[in-house]
């Protein structure tokens, strides 16, 4: 029979076992509940991730918003975005009468052909100091024919030179010549056409009457016109105006006009010269260049343009010893801004003598130096003051 002590001991053991079992049960329940909660949260979390991952998100549509333009690349140099002024300068030279030959009816020692045969054609250019080669365009008055024709016009003086004399123009640096004068037809139409053909062989331009010389210099169109200006007639005025306007329509920016006019050996221009010159400038001419008097006449500034009334003789085979050997080259530099002619004025008067010796004419124009240079310059100013002053001297450079 068990004692009380044994029963008490067994009771305590049974109670501990029950407590242990309950503890294990509670622990299991808690573990299961925790696992359930964890699983639930885990599954819901994955569900959200998967839904987000697989969902197509549409971009909101813009309302009335223009399409975005591609970005404009900026130039490396910001200055290129600002229009630049393109400055252009064109230097033009002009001289008077070139009579490359003589009158066969007046034979004399040391004539132009005699000098050519003895010294060669380059001889005539030695005193020029390359003045016509250091510009952009040179024009002169060719007062002769270059022909072998024998049939002459009925008049006092008939000038002609050997066709080879056209080479003298090339050697001088002359680009174009005026043919509108009283000696270009000394050997009639045949002599005139021969002259043109011989100029073409040397690639020398020509103008006058119905012929116009148009060239492009540094991208700028320049033209030269030539007329005989003995009378200020309505027909001549209409022709001058029409010629100028047609050139303008064709994009010509600078227009020169050569006039063969005036009275021989008269140092002051007459009213016909002045009226024609003013009319031509009023209707668009940019520079007026005159010849025929065989002596220099003054220069006039008119409405910002220049009128050179007479350049005188220059390389002149028509007289073996002219009393007045003074002459000059007129130069003007035209300035353009973006292809538009500006009002900037820049000129130069370069005194010459028609001969390099004083006692006769050797047909070798000579660039003058002081004191002769200043003497001729003062003479040109003096005859300019007989017209309308000499304000043009302020533009000399």
C-alpha positions in Angstrom: 0.0 0.0 0.0 1.5 3.4 -1.0 2.2 5.9 1.5 0.9 9.6 1.4 4.3 10.7 0.6 4.4 8.6 -2.6 0.9 9.8 -3.6 1.9 13.4 -3.1 5.0 12.9 -5.1 3.1 11.3 -8.0 0.5 14.1 -7.9 3.3 16.7 -8.3 4.7 14.8 -11.2 1.4 14.6 -12.9 0.9 18.3 -12.4 4.3 19.1 -14.0 3.5 16.9 -17.0 0.2 18.6 -17.5 1.9 22.1 -17.3 4.5 20.9 -19.8 2.0 19.6 -22.2 0.0 22.8 -22.0 3.1 24.8 -22.5 4.0 22.8 -25.6 0.4 23.2 -26.8 0.5 26.9 -26.4 3.9 27.2 -28.0 2.6 25.2 -31.0 -0.5 27.3 -31.3 1.6 30.5 -31.2 4.0 29.1 -33.7 1.2 28.1 -36.0 -0.5 31.5 -35.7 2.8 33.3 -36.4 3.4 31.1 -39.4 -0.1 31.8 -40.7 0.3 35.6 -40.2 3.7 35.5 -41.9 2.4 33.5 -44.9 -0.5 35.8 -45.3 1.6 38.9 -45.3 4.1 37.3 -47.6 1.5 36.2 -50.1 -0.2 39.6 -50.1 3.2 41.3 -50.6 4.1 39.2 -53.6 0.6 39.7 -55.0 1.1 43.5 -54.9 4.6 43.2 -56.5 3.3 41.0 -59.3 0.4 43.2 -60.0 2.7 46.3 -60.2 5.2 44.5 -62.3 2.6 43.3 -64.8 0.5 46.4 -65.0 0.8 48.6 -68.2 1.1 52.3 -67.2 -0.2 54.8 -69.8 1.5 58.2 -70.0 -1.0 61.0 -69.5 -1.9 62.6 -72.9 -1.1 66.3 -73.3 -3.9 68.5 -74.4 -3.2 70.9 -77.3 0.5 70.7 -76.7 2.7 70.9 -79.8 5.2 68.2 -80.5 8.6 68.9 -78.9 11.2 70.1 -81.5 14.7 68.6 -81.4 17.2 70.7 -79.6 19.0 73.3 -81.7 22.7 72.9 -81.6 24.4 76.2 -80.7 27.4 77.1 -82.9 30.8 77.0 -81.2 31.3 80.7 -81.9 28.3 82.7 -80.8 29.4 85.6 -83.1 28.3 83.6 -86.1 24.7 84.0 -85.2 25.0 87.8 -85.7 25.0 88.9 -89.4 28.5 90.3 -90.3 29.1 93.3 -92.5 31.0 92.2 -95.7 33.1 95.1 -96.8 34.3 95.1 -100.4 36.5 97.7 -102.1 37.1 98.1 -105.8 39.8 100.4 -107.2 39.2 101.8 -110.7 41.7 103.8 -112.7 41.1 105.9 -115.8 43.3 107.8 -118.3 42.7 109.8 -121.4 43.6 109.4 -125.1 45.6 106.3 -126.2 46.5 106.9 -129.8 48.6 103.8 -130.6 49.7 104.8 -134.0 49.8 107.9 -136.2 48.5 109.6 -139.3 50.2 108.1 -142.4 49.8 111.4 -144.2 52.2 113.1 -141.7 55.4 111.3 -141.8 58.2 112.4 -139.4 61.2 111.0 -137.6 60.6 109.3 -134.3 57.0 108.6 -135.1 55.1 106.1 -132.9 55.7 103.2 -135.4 59.4 104.2 -135.6 59.7 103.9 -131.8 57.8 100.6 -131.8 60.1 99.1 -134.4 63.2 100.4 -132.7 62.4 99.7 -129.0 59.6 97.1 -129.0 56.1 97.4 -127.6 57.1 97.2 -123.9 59.0 100.4 -124.4 55.8 102.5 -124.2 54.9 101.2 -120.7 58.2 101.7 -118.9 57.2 105.0 -117.2 53.8 103.8 -115.9 55.2 102.5 -112.6 52.6 99.6 -112.9 49.8 102.0 -112.0 47.3 100.1 -114.1 48.4 96.7 -112.7 47.8 97.7 -109.1 44.1 98.2 -109.3 40.9 96.2 -110.1 39.9 97.8 -113.4 41.6 100.3 -115.8 39.8 102.0 -118.6 41.1 104.5 -121.2 40.0 106.1 -124.5 41.4 104.3 -127.5 41.6 107.1 -130.1 42.8 105.2 -133.1 42.1 102.2 -135.3 44.1 99.0 -135.2 43.9 97.8 -138.8 45.7 97.1 -142.0 42.9 98.7 -144.1 43.8 101.2 -146.7 40.5 102.9 -147.2 40.2 106.1 -145.1 37.5 108.5 -144.0 37.5 111.9 -145.6 38.8 114.2 -142.8 41.9 116.0 -141.7 43.5 113.5 -139.4 43.1 109.7 -139.7 44.8 107.6 -137.1 45.7 103.9 -137.3 48.2 101.5 -135.7 49.4 98.1 -136.5 47.1 95.3 -135.1 49.9 94.1 -132.9 49.8 97.4 -131.0 46.8 96.0 -129.0 49.5 94.2 -127.0 50.5 97.5 -125.6 47.2 97.7 -123.7 47.9 94.2 -122.2 51.4 95.2 -121.2 50.1 98.3 -119.6 47.4 96.5 -117.5 44.4 98.0 -119.3 41.3 95.9 -119.1 38.8 97.9 -121.3 38.8 100.8 -123.8 36.2 103.3 -125.0 35.6 103.4 -128.7 33.0 106.2 -128.8 35.2 108.9 -130.2 35.9 110.8 -133.4 38.7 108.5 -134.6 37.4 105.0 -134.1 36.0 105.1 -137.7 39.0 106.8 -139.4 39.2 103.7 -141.6 35.5 103.4 -141.9 33.4 100.4 -140.7 36.1 97.9 -141.8 38.7 99.6 -139.6 36.3 99.8 -136.7 35.6 96.0 -136.9 39.2 95.2 -137.3 40.0 97.2 -134.2 37.4 95.2 -132.2 38.7 91.9 -133.5 42.3 92.8 -132.6 41.2 93.9 -129.1 39.4 90.5 -128.7 42.6 88.7 -129.6 44.3 90.4 -126.6 41.2 89.8 -124.4 40.8 93.6 -124.0 37.2 94.7 -123.3 35.6 97.5 -125.3 32.6 99.8 -124.9 31.0 102.7 -126.6 27.9 103.5 -128.7 25.8 100.3 -128.4 28.5 98.2 -126.8 28.7 97.9 -123.1 31.5 96.4 -121.0 30.3 94.4 -118.0 32.6 92.6 -115.7 32.5 91.0 -112.2 35.1 92.1 -109.7 35.1 90.5 -106.2 31.6 89.3 -106.8 30.4 92.8 -107.8 29.1 93.7 -111.3 30.8 96.7 -112.8 30.0 98.3 -116.2 31.4 100.9 -118.5 29.5 102.9 -121.1 30.8 105.3 -123.8 29.2 108.2 -125.8 30.2 111.0 -128.0 28.9 114.0 -126.2 29.0 116.8 -128.7 25.4 117.8 -128.3 23.0 117.5 -125.4 20.2 116.0 -127.4 17.0 114.3 -126.2 17.9 111.2 -128.1 21.3 110.9 -126.3 19.6 111.5 -122.9 17.1 108.8 -123.6 19.8 106.4 -124.6 21.9 107.2 -121.5 19.0 106.7 -119.2 17.9 103.5 -120.8 21.4 102.0 -120.7 21.8 102.8 -117.0 18.4 101.4 -116.0 19.0 98.2 -118.0 22.3 97.7 -116.3 20.7 98.2 -112.9 18.0 95.7 -113.7 20.8 93.2 -114.4 22.4 93.7 -111.1 25.2 96.1 -112.0 26.4 98.0 -108.8 29.0 100.4 -110.3 28.5 102.3 -113.6 31.2 104.3 -115.3 30.5 106.6 -118.3 33.2 107.8 -120.7 32.2 110.9 -122.7 34.2 112.1 -125.7 33.2 115.8 -125.7 34.3 119.4 -125.3 36.5 121.8 -127.3 40.1 121.1 -128.1 42.7 122.9 -126.0 40.0 124.5 -123.8 40.7 124.1 -120.1 37.1 124.8 -118.9 34.2 122.5 -119.8 31.3 124.0 -121.7 27.6 123.9 -120.7 27.0 120.7 -122.9 29.6 118.8 -120.9 28.2 119.9 -117.6 24.6 119.3 -118.5 25.2 115.8 -119.8 27.4 114.9 -116.8 24.8 116.1 -114.3 22.0 114.3 -116.2 23.9 111.0 -116.2 24.5 111.2 -112.5 20.9 112.2 -111.8 19.9 109.0 -113.6 22.3 106.6 -111.8 25.9 106.9 -113.1 28.6 106.6 -110.5 31.6 108.2 -112.2 32.0 110.4 -115.3 35.2 110.4 -117.3 35.9 112.8 -120.1 38.4 113.2 -123.0 38.9 114.9 -126.3 40.2 118.5 -125.4 43.8 117.1 -125.4 44.4 119.1 -122.2 43.3 118.6 -118.6 40.1 120.0 -117.4 38.8 120.2 -113.8 37.1 117.8 -111.5 33.7 118.4 -110.0 31.9 116.7 -107.1 28.2 116.6 -107.9 25.7 114.9 -105.6 28.4 112.8 -104.0 29.7 111.6 -107.4 32.8 112.8 -109.4 33.0 114.2 -112.9 36.4 114.3 -114.5 35.8 116.6 -117.4 39.0 115.9 -119.3 41.9 113.6 -118.6 43.9 115.0 -121.5 46.2 113.0 -123.7 48.1 110.0 -122.3 49.9 107.7 -124.7 49.4 109.9 -127.7 50.9 109.1 -131.0 48.9 111.7 -132.8 51.3 114.6 -132.1 55.1 114.5 -132.3 55.5 117.3 -129.7 52.3 118.6 -127.9 52.8 122.0 -126.3 51.0 120.9 -123.1 52.2 117.5 -122.0 50.5 117.5 -118.6 48.0 114.7 -117.9 46.9 112.4 -115.0 45.4 109.2 -114.0 42.2 109.4 -112.0 41.6 106.7 -109.4 38.5 106.0 -107.3 38.1 103.3 -104.8 34.4 102.3 -104.4 33.3 100.8 -101.1 30.4 98.3 -100.7 28.8 97.0 -97.6 27.0 93.6 -98.1 27.0 94.3 -101.8 25.5 97.7 -101.5 27.5 100.8 -102.7 28.2 103.1 -99.8 28.7 106.9 -99.8 32.3 106.5 -98.7 34.5 108.6 -101.0 38.1 107.8 -101.8 40.0 109.2 -104.8 43.5 109.8 -106.0 44.8 112.1 -108.7 48.1 110.9 -110.1 50.0 113.4 -112.3 51.8 112.2 -115.4 53.5 113.6 -118.4 52.7 112.2 -121.9 56.4 111.9 -122.5 59.4 110.9 -120.5 61.5 113.7 -122.2 60.5 117.3 -122.4 61.8 118.3 -125.8 59.6 116.0 -127.9 56.9 113.3 -127.5 58.4 109.9 -127.1 55.0 108.3 -126.4 56.3 107.0 -123.1 54.0 108.4 -120.3 56.0 109.2 -117.2 54.8 109.2 -113.5 55.8 112.6 -112.2 57.5 113.3 -108.9 58.0 116.6 -107.0 58.2 119.4 -107.9 56.5 118.5 -111.3 53.9 116.4 -109.5 52.8 119.3 -107.3 52.8 121.7 -110.3 50.4 119.5 -112.3 48.3 118.9 -109.2 47.9 122.6 -108.6 47.0 123.1 -112.2 44.2 120.6 -111.9 42.9 122.3 -108.7 43.1 125.7 -110.5 41.0 124.6 -113.5 38.6 122.8 -111.0 38.0 126.1 -109.3 36.9 127.5 -112.7 33.9 125.1 -112.5 32.6 124.6 -109.0 35.5 124.6 -106.6 37.9 121.9 -105.5 36.2 120.2 -102.6 37.1 116.9 -104.0 40.6 117.3 -102.7 39.4 116.3 -99.2 38.7 112.8 -100.4 42.2 112.1 -101.7 44.1 109.3 -100.1 
